[in-house]
Amino acid sequence: MEINTNPSMEGFYMEENKDNIYETVLGEIKYLELPLGITLGSVYDDQPNAHQKFMEKLDACIRNHDREIEKMCNFHHQGFVDAITELLKVRADAEKLKVQVTDTNRRLQDAGKEVIAQTEEIIQCRLQQRNITTVVEKLQLCLPVLEMYSKLKEQMNVKRYYSALKTMEQLENICFPRVSQYRFCQIMIENLPKLREEIKEISMSDLKDFLESIRKHSDKIGETAMKQAQQQKTFNAALQKQSYGRNMYINNDGVPETRNEMVLKQNLEEEEEHEAEVLTAHDLVDFSPVYRCLHIYSVLADAETFENYYRKQRRKQARLVLQPQSNMHETVEGYRRYFSQIVGFFVVEDHILHVTQGLITRAYTDELWNMALSKIIAVLRTHSSYCTDPDLVLELKNLIVVFADTLQGYGFPVNRLFDLLFEIRDQYNETLLKKWAVLFRDIFEADNYSPIPVSNEEEYKIVISKFPFQDLELDKCFPKKLPMSQSVPQIYIQVKEFIYASLKFSESLHRSSTEIDDMLRKSTNLLLTRTLSNCLQNLIKKPHIGLTELVQIIINTTHLEQACKYLEDFITNITNISQETVHTARLYGLSTFKDARHAAEGEIYTKLNQKIDEFIQLADYDWSMTEPDGRASGYLMDLINFLRSTFQVFTHLPNNNNDHAAMSGKVAQTACMSACQHLSTSLMQMLLDNELKQISMGAIQQFNLDVIQCELFASSEPVPGFQGETLQLAFIDLRQLLDLFMVWDWSTYLADYGQPASKYLRVNPSTALALLEKVHKGMKDLSKKNNIFAQFRKNDRDKQKLIETVVRQLRGLVNGMAQQHP
């Protein structure tokens, strides 16, 4: 391929290209093809004279256009001239038409001015009419709203808040949407929340007043409810009594009625007379505030707040009600006020539960009652423990029963209260026992411990009407004396009174007759075995109670013991439970009175022995006397005289009853035997006293005279009934010991020792040895006083050797006994 290097050809091609470019630019400018910046830029981007050539080309294009325009104008010129000519012809007609139109317009304007004025009046009237119609329509739309709002204000003034809230709902849902464009409506809308808050505050204030009111009236409400429950209980009891007794009576109308029906009718008439006086909870408390407040809060969709507040406040009030006064236990009124407040509280809660929907629930009341019941039981346990008066405890029990029956009637479980009553029953029995202990002590203090004198049959009947005395004597000759003292019928009456008092607590406890019978027998057993037994034991131990009184106490306890079967019959008649029932308890009076008799008998023996010891202490022996006085010691004769007079009291006791005679004789025999044995033992101890170092034979002889008087007393039969020489055997140890020394029969004693037929079988070697050593020493001292050379006399030396030999043999016997019985 050859490259063209001819410059003239290159210049030709370049010029031709440039012309094409200019033509393109002009075309773009002519048809306003944008953007022109690029197009014009291509003109100036070439050689420096490109602008001039472009301008020349542009001028040539302009001249061509001018020639085309001129040709077009020449073509249309004749038409334009013709149009102008026609317009000039019409010009004159147009002027005439204008004048006519102007004249017509003037005349039309003059004629229409009146019409225009009337038309404007009509338009104004139509406008006013339309406005009036619009105003009437709007007023008709607004008047119900205003009337309802006025009604709302009136309801607020008269405190009909629930109705006011309903009116607010109608205003908001129905009325306000129709007139919401008016400013007064906006003001009303803005005021409604304030009114609602005001209603809430007022309702809450009313509720607080209501809560304060029921707090103040709780005791009155409870008292009324308890009174009504008691009346209902009395009414039911009257109905039950209709089954007993069917004696017919004729009433005022001539209709036959039973006596119970007449009594029941009379009671009902009396209740009807007083019924108007009995106020109910509705009469004492206005419940409308709580209903109103509940409805208001329900309408305000805030019922939960109200329920929580009400329950919270009532719980606080419950705690206050359950808090007793510190001195409540002092009077029954304190307990009554406490129970009345609690009953009033729960009566109100039960009423609220049944007349409201959801304010409180059964679960809430049950929870509140369980909490209250635990607190009540704790309070009653504490305060009842302070009660020392059984009458107050009994009244407390009656209050608890009425309290429990009242709340049970309202559906509250009260089993735990009746369980508590069993605890209080034990305490009641304790207070009864303490009270009866005082009564028993007073009876014993006032008793003269002498048989009851009876002057005539009337007095005799009075005594046996109080005490079941069985007189075995067929002849009732008067005057006479009954064996027991005055305290016996009094004690018997008081035991029956105790049973009655114990029975009072068992009433209304919803227990069977078997359980009541068991409770009565157990409490009576406690009275006999503990209270009466302690009183008898203390009485027997009193210093001023002498032997005569002790004997009378023994007789009294015998009669009381025999009366126990009548007490059992008495309880059986009360409870109608036969004694043959398997689980029926028995009275333990037999053991009680037997123990008392044994204690009295023991006290008799003790007092006799103490008196004997007092006489023994008056003994003043001269243990170194050479010769006896020839008569018994004075103290011993006084002691024997005392014993004789004492046992005469036993023998002169009334014995119109064989049992009494046998009993008094047995006691006298035992006392006499005990006294003789104690006297014998005391005399023996006097001889063997370690502080007594020596005894002369003269003192032995004097002591023997005293023992002889004791034996004479024993053989004189101070108490009848002893067989043979039974009483003298009390002094057999002394007699054999003294005979051994008086006869100085040591060879026989030593030879026959250990033989059943021994003459000195009751003489113990150790006793004989101790007394022989004292006699031996006494002999030595007496010999020294009589003759300084006595030890050289042959007889004395032989006697000394004999004594020494006997002493060695006695010691051997004692040592042998010690080895046999280590």
Buried (B, 14 or more C-beta within 10 A) or exposed (E): EEEEEEEEEEEEEEEEEBEEBBEBBBEBBEEEEEEEEEBBEBBEEBEEEBEEBBEEBBEEBEEEEEEEEEEEEEEEEEEEEEEEEEEEEEEEEEEEEEEEEEEEEEEEEEEEEEEEEEEEEEEEEEEEEEEEEEEEEBEEEBEBBBEBBEBBEEBBEEBBBBBBBBBBEBBEEEBBEBBEEBEEBEEBEEEBEEBBEEBBEBBBEBBBEBBEBBBEBBBBBBBBBBBBBBBBBEBEEBEEEBEEEEEEEEEEEEEEBBBBBBBBEEBEEEBEEEEEEEBEBEEBBBBEBBBBBBBBBBBBEEBEEBBEBBBEBBBEBBEEBBEBEEEBBBEBEBBBBBBBBBBBBBBBBBBBBEEBEEBBEEEBBEEBBEBBBEBBBEBBEEBBEEBEBBBBBBBBBBBBBBBBBBBBBBBBEBEBBBEBBEBBBEBBBBBBBEBBBEBBBEBBEEBEBEBBEBEEEEBBEEBBEBBBBEBEEEEEEEEBEBBBBBBBBBBBEBBBEBBEBBBBBBEBBEBEEBBBBBBBBBBBBBBBBEBBBBBBBEBBEEEEBBBBBBBBBBBBBBBBBBBBBEBBEBBBEBBEBEBEEEEBBEBBBBBBBEBBBEBBBBBBBBBBBEBBEEBBEEBEBEBBBEEBEEEBBEBBBEBBEBBEEBBEBBBEBBBBBEBBBEBBBBBBBBBBBBBBBBBBBBBBEBBBEEEBEBBBBBBBBBBBBBBBBBBEBBEEEBBEEBEEEEBBBBBBBBBBBBBBBEEBBBEEBBEBBEEEEBBBBBBBBBBBBBBBBBBBBBBBBBBEEEEEEBEEEEEBEEBBEEBEEBBEBBBEBBEEEEEEEE
